[in-house]
Structures are given as C-alpha cells and as structure tokens.
Amino acid sequence: MFYCLALLLSLHAICLSPGWQPSAYVLVLADETFTRTPPSSSRVKDNKSRQSRKERQDDYDDDEHNNLSSPQISALFVTRKPRDMFEGMRAAVSNIVRGSFYGVTGLLVSPLTGGLGGGIAGLVMGTITGVLLGISMPLLGFMLSAYQLARGVISTPEAVKGFLDCKLFDELTRTWQEYSLDDDLEEIKSAIKAEKSQTNNSSRRRVKDTEYYDLLGLQTDASSSEIRAAYRKKAREVHPDKVDKSMREAAEEKFREISAAYQTLSDPNNRARYDSSGVGSDGDSELALDPYVFFSVLFGSEHVEPYVGELSIASTFDSLLRLSKRGESTASFESMEDFKAAVGWNVHVLRTRKREADIAIHLRTRINDYVEGFLTLDAFKDSCYEEAATIAKEASGARYLLAIGPAMVAEANYFLGYRRSVVKWRGPVGNLKKKMLKLRRKASMYKSIVYTAKESFGIISSECPEENLQHEGGVSMTCLSNTMPLILEMAWKINYLDITTTLSGACQKLFYDANILSKEERLLRAQAVHILGTQFYLVGLQEAGNATVSSVDEIKDRANAAFAESMKRGNAD
C-alpha cells in the first residue's frame, strides 16, 4: 500500500509539472524495470556473443530510448517488447488493470492528501488532480494495452519462426537468437574466474600455515566455490557412514579435521585470521549448521549427482544462514544490491546457470553413443536401465529416479511434439503436460510445507512441555529429531520442484544447442532423453513399490545423523 501511495504522489507531482505531456508517456517504451536475467539465458553465435550481458542490455536500451526524451513510465506499466501475441495479451490485460487501479486510487487518495497538506485550497487542488488521475490513468493504460497488443501481433511471425528454428528468446535484447551450449559454459567459467579473482585479490599473500589448505587439497588462493567443492568431495570420502565399522573412529576424527578446516576457510574473517596467524576458528565460534554437509549426507547419491547437480535447497539455507550472521553483527542494507551481496544472490544465479549447463553437458555425453549411431535402440535402453538400477541401490535412489524420469520425459515430449509429430496437437498437449507436472509438484510442495509446520508444532507441543522448554532454554534435540521425518518429506517435495525446474533449463540448453549439425541429430537428442527418462521412471516405480514401512525409521536415523554431523562442525577445533 505504501508503494502505491508513493507512486500516486509521484504522479501528482508529474501532473502539476509544466512539461507534462500525457501523449509522450504512451510513446515511452522503456524496458529496464521489467526486464530480468533468467538463469538459462541464451548466447549468440556471432560477434554479439563477445559482449557482456550489461553491454547487450545497454545496446538494447539505447535503441529503445534513442529518440525519446520524456520521463520513463516502465515502473507503472508493462512496456517491454512482447515476445509474441500471447505475451502481448498478458501485457494488455496487466496495463488495463494497472491503469484502472491507479486511477481509482488517485481519485480517492489525492483529495485526502491535498486536504491534509493544504487545507481548503489543497483539497480543491487534490480533487482536481484526483479527477485528472482518475480519467488519465485508465485511458493511458488502455492506450498502452492497445499498443502492446499490436506489438505482440507484429512479433508473432518472428516468434513462430524462431521457435521452429530452435532459437531461444533473449530476455535482455527481446530477440530470438541461436544458443550455444559451449559458449554459454565458457561465459560462465569466465564469470567464475572473475569472481575468484575479485574474492582473492586480498588473499594472494603468504600464509603462516597451510595445514587447513592441505587437508582440503587446495592452493592458498582458492576461491570460495573451490573451497566448498573440495570440502563436499572430502566429506563424502571420509564420512563415518561411508566406511567400515572398523575404520569409523579414524573416519570421525578425519571428518572433524576437514570440518574445522572448512569452517575456517569458508568464512572470510576466519580465513584472514588463519592466513595471518595460523590460528583457526576458536571454540567461541557460533554453533552453525552447514547446509552443504547436512543435505549432502541426507540426500547424497554420487551416481545421480550429474543429473541434478547441487540442490538449491542447500544454497538457499546457506544464504539464510549468511544473512542471519549479518543480522547478528547489526549489519544494515542501504540498497537492494547490498542485500543481494549479503545473501550471495549474484553467486547463486551464476551457480544456477552453471548447474544447468553442467547437466546439459553430461546429458550430451551420456546419449552421444546413441545419437552418433554407435549404440542400437535396444542396447541404449539396456544401458539406461542398468544405470537406473545402479542408482536405485543407493540411499534415496528411487526418489531421485521418480524426480528425474518424469521431468525428462515431459521435456522431450514437449520438444518432439512440435517438431517430429505429424499431428501438431501433440506439441500443445506436451506443453500442457509439462506445465501440469511443474504445477503438481509446486502444489505438493506448498501443501507439504503447511502440513509439516502444523504437525511439527503439534509434536513439539505434545512431546516437549512448556516447563521443559523453559528449563532447557529451547527445544531439545529429541523433540527436533521427532520432527525430522516430516521435515525430510517436505525437503523432498522442494527437491522435486527444484529438479524439475533445473532439468527443464538443462534440456532446453541441450535441445536448442546450435552446435548441432542437422535437425535429425537434434531430434535424436530429444528421443534419447525420452528413453533415459522413461527407464529412470520405470525403475523408480519398481523400487518405490518394493519399499517397506521400516524405511521410515531408517530415514529418521539418517536425518538425525546428518543433523548431528552438521552441528558437530560448529564445535570443531
């Protein structure tokens, strides 16, 4: 509500300014406010691919505003160029609703603000301004709606051609361009290299002790992403649950050592102190749960990692923990950029793009023998079934298969429906099924969140009386462990949606890759992904049907173990 009032006050000032021209606002078509950068953005296979994303955005803005000198109104209405007729229709409806809302609100609010600030004269001026806003804003919204709808209709033939030519729509330049998977990966690596250079500009110095770096197998100038990757690799290798009972004691000691190293090197302040003095984080350091350790132990499956990458639930929890640390140190955010930096938003977006590209590269390698004709259809199906059977033997393997399989099939059906099927209605049907899969998993996630919160509060209230909570100073570990099966099930619902979204971006990169020699090869890629997803889904269903009730207790034990091991990191020396 405050935001709307601020907008109306701005409109009030504009209306009273001498140079206000309503017709000029209709012609202003700015694209800054509503343009966002999606994780799976496209790359162009020409000289423009050498431009940075900021340069491409600036070039587009220059083209849009070259002959326009009036104030921008993109903060009030949808003014970006529609991709096609359907996006133009959405923009038209949005502008009509916005214009009507601004007009009605201005008509009601302007007399009130004018009367409070200027008495009778202010009330009169506010009423006049309100009437002007009540008439002009709906009219402006209607005019912009007609204009956006016309732009969408004009853009539709280009959109159809670009879609059938397997091009991707660039949200920055609002044009259809060829996408190159290899170029995209190269751009991501360059960005990671820049981030590494920026992070370690102050750390390229001699360190007093390299023990922690040696434990993780790192150089002293390793970036934060390299430290995290090395730690996850080492943690899987030496985790007590991954070794024989005879070696468990030694493994626990080694795990504590690398956890202490990671805790020190992953925190910039602790790392700077360690580099200068050789002293790691002390015993007074805060007890913190490492989300990467927790979810790696909880959902870890080495064979399935190339298909899902690093689950976003871990990075989300890491951002929340990082933000809580900033809050404890009374850090303030003067702008949205400061907030994004605090939670690592830019790094998260970059990591999401790399995650999709890495999965696409793996899929390309995995299906290459079939696409190139080295494997027959039956042989490829057998190899996919064997791989799925191997994944199913691991902990949570069946769940992963049921998450990955349908997502792959949906993406392949959507792509093939428009390009291989003689019956063209298979394309819209495939698109509908893909959207319904994502919608079902999103609804299931929200339902699980509400159910988990309700049941968890019930468990804590019934099993942890209030007097015990006051005596112990908080919820006991026993009470928390009793809620872990519910929390784990909720986390799996989140993972299902995350895997679906990520595989959608990865398959899009794979299918639309311009480095394909022929249309037949592109279709073979989609067909191979469909076969792979089908085998994953069938094996997942088979293994899920064989699951017993006792597995709930095993899940609870594993969740408790993952939680305990993650919390141990905070007390490591």
Secondary structure by P-SEA (a helix, b strand, c coil): caaaaaaaaaaaaaaacccccaaaaaaccccccccccccbbbbbccccccccaaaaaaaaaaaaccccccccccccccccccccaaaaaaaaaaaaaaaaaaaaaaaccaaaaaaacccaaaaaaaaaaaaaaaccaaaaaaaaaaaaaaaaaaaaaaaaaaaaacccccccccbbbbbbaaaaaaaaaaaaaaaaaaaccccccccccaaaaaaacccccccaaaaaaaaaaaaaacccccccccaaaaaaaaaaaaaaaaaaaacaaaaaaaaaccccccccccccccaaaaaaaacccccccccccccaaaaaaaaaaaaaaaaaaccccccaaaaaaaaaaaaaaaaaaaaaaaaaaaaaaaacccccccccaaaaaaaaaaaaaaaaaccaaaaaaaacaaaaaaaaaaaaaaccccccaaaaaaaaaaaaaaaaaaaaaaaaaaaaaaaaaaaaaaaccaaaaaaaccccaaaaaaaaaaaaaaaaaaaaaaaaaaaaaaaaaaaaccccccaaaaaaaaaaaaaaaaaaaaaaaaaaaacccaaaaaaaaaaaaaaaaaaaaaacc
